[in-house]
C-alpha cells in the first residue's frame, strides 16, 4: 500500500493530497508508460497502408539511387551531400536501411517512422518523470503526481494530430529520428542531475546523442540552449556552480554553431532572406508562434501546406495581436520566473526550439508547417499535463480527462493520417482549403491526377495553378501538356504560346508546341518549332526524335536518319532511336543497314539496366 502523501504544484503552491492507492508500486509506472504508447500505435495503425506521396518522396526515396544500396559510393554521398537543404547523413542512412530491407515498400518506411514516434512518446514519459519530481527535498518520487503528469504529457504528445505530418510522411523521417536523439540527450542530461560533469558517462552520452541529432536534422541546434534552461530549472545549477554549468556547454555550442554554418551555406530550394522584407518575416514569425499554440489547443483545420499569402501585409491586425501576445507573455514569464519557474522554462523552451523554423533566416512560400512543432510542442504538452494533474485532484476526474483526451486526439490523428494515404487525398485537402492563395497545391494535385491517368482532372488543376501564378512559364507548359494529352489541342497551343510570351527562350514550350502542330497535321509549323527548340538547346533529344518522325512521314529517309542518329548519340541506350534509323534505311533501300539497326535496337531493349 502506498501511504497518503502530499505533492507540490508545478509552481510550488500549497500541497495537494493524493488518496491512497492499492496497486503494486511497480505496476503504476509500467501501466502509465505503456498506455499512451499502445493508444498511439492504434491511432496510427491504419496509416501503415498509406503509400508514398508526390511531395519529396519521389526524389528522396523512390528515384533516389543514393539510398538504393549501402555501397561505399552511396555512403560517401550520404555523409557529404547537402541535398534536401540539410546535411542529414543519419536520416539518409535510415532511409537506405529501410530500402535495403524492403525496397520501395511504403508500409515499411511508415512502420519505422511510427516505431521512432513510439520511442519518442516513451522518452517524453521518462523525461516527464524527471521534470515533475518535486523540486523541494522531502517529497519522494514515489508520489503519483509525477507519474500521472508524465502519463498525460506522453498521451498528448503521442496522439496529437499536429505530429501526423512528421510520422505519416515518409520523407520526414528526419523529424522523428532527430526527435528521438534530441529527447535521448535530454533524458541523459536530466538523469545526470547533480552529478553533471565530464567524469559522468551520462554527459558524454548526452553529447553523443546531440551530435547524432544534428546529423539527422539541424533543427537540433537549439539543444545547448535547452540544457541551459534545464540548468535554471529544475536542476538549479546556476545557484551552486554557474561557471561550471556554462563551461560544460562549450562543446555543445561549438557543434551547434558548426551545424548552423553548414545549414545556412547549403543551397536552398526555397526563398532566402533577400526575397522577403525583414519586417514581414518578423511579423510572420510572431504569427507562426501564436498559430502553432492555437493549433495545439484546437487542432482543427490541419493541412499539409499553409501558403504565405503575398497579399497579407506585415502590419495586419492578426500579426499585430500575435506580436503583442508573444512579447507580453515572454515578459510576464520572466517577471514571475521565481514563483513560476516551470511555466517560464516551458514557454522559453517553446520559443527557443521553434526559433530555427520561424523563417527569420530562410522562408519559403509557406507560412508555417505542422512538422515544425514536433519538438517545440513538448513545452505546451508538459504545461498542460502538469496543470491538469494539479487542478483535477481526484482519480475519477483524471481518468475521465485522460479518456476524453485519448478519444479526442486519437480520432483527429486517425483522420489526419488518412489525408496522407495518397497524393490525391493530400492535395485535394490543401487545394480546397486554400483555393486561390498558392499554385503549389493545385500543381501537386494535377501531377497526382496525371500519374493516376485522370487527364481531365490534371488539365483542370494545371490551369488553376497557371491562373494563380500567370507569370510562371513552366505552369503554362504543364497546363498545355495536360490539355494536349486530353486531346484539347487548341487550348494547349494557347498555353504554350503564353509560356513563350513570358519566356521566348523556353525550349520546352517550343517542343510542346511542335507536338501540337504535328497532331493537327501542320507539319511545316511543327518542323519550325523543332528547329527553334534545337537552336535554344542543341542537346534536346526529343526534338531530334520529333524531326526524325516528321521526315519518316514525309518519306525523307536521309534527313530522318540524321535526326535519329543525333538522338542516339545523346541517348545511346534508347532502342527507339535505332528502330527509327532502321526505318530510315528501309526508305533508302539499305536493307543490310536496316537489319543491323534493328538488331542494335533489340539488343538495347533486352539489356538489363545498370544499377548503382
Secondary structure, 3 states (H helix, E strand, C coil): CECCEEECCCCCCCCEEECCECCCHHHHHHHHHHHHHHHHHHHHHHHHHCCCCCCCHHHHHHCCHHHCCCCHHHHHHHHHCCHHHCCCHHHHHHHHHHHHHHCCCHHHHHHHHHHHHHHHHHHHHHHHHHHHCCCCCCCCCCCHHHHHHHHHHHHHHHHCHHHHHHHHCHHHHHHHHHHHHHHHHHHHHHHHHHHCCCCCHHHHHHHHHHHHHHHHCHHHHHHHHHHHHHHHCCCCHHHCCHHHHHHCCHHHHHHHHHHHHHHHHCCCCCCEHHHCCHHHHHHHHHHHHHHHHHHHHCCCCCCCCEECCCCCCCCCHHHHHHHHHHHHHHHHHHHCCCCCHHHHHHHHHHHHHHHHHCCCCECCCEEECHHHHHHHHHHHHHHHHHHHHHHCCCHHHHHHHHHHHHHHHHHHHHHHHHCCCCHHHHHHHHHHHCCCCCCHHHHHHHHHHHHHCCHHHHHHHHHHHHHHCCCCHHHHHHHHHHHHHCCCHHHHHHHHHHHHHHCCCCHHHHHHHHHHHHHCCCHHHHHHHHHHHHHHCCCCHHHHHHHHHHHHHCCCHHHHHHHHHHHHHHCCCCHHHHHHHHHHHHHCCCHHHHHHHHHHHHHHHHCCCCCC
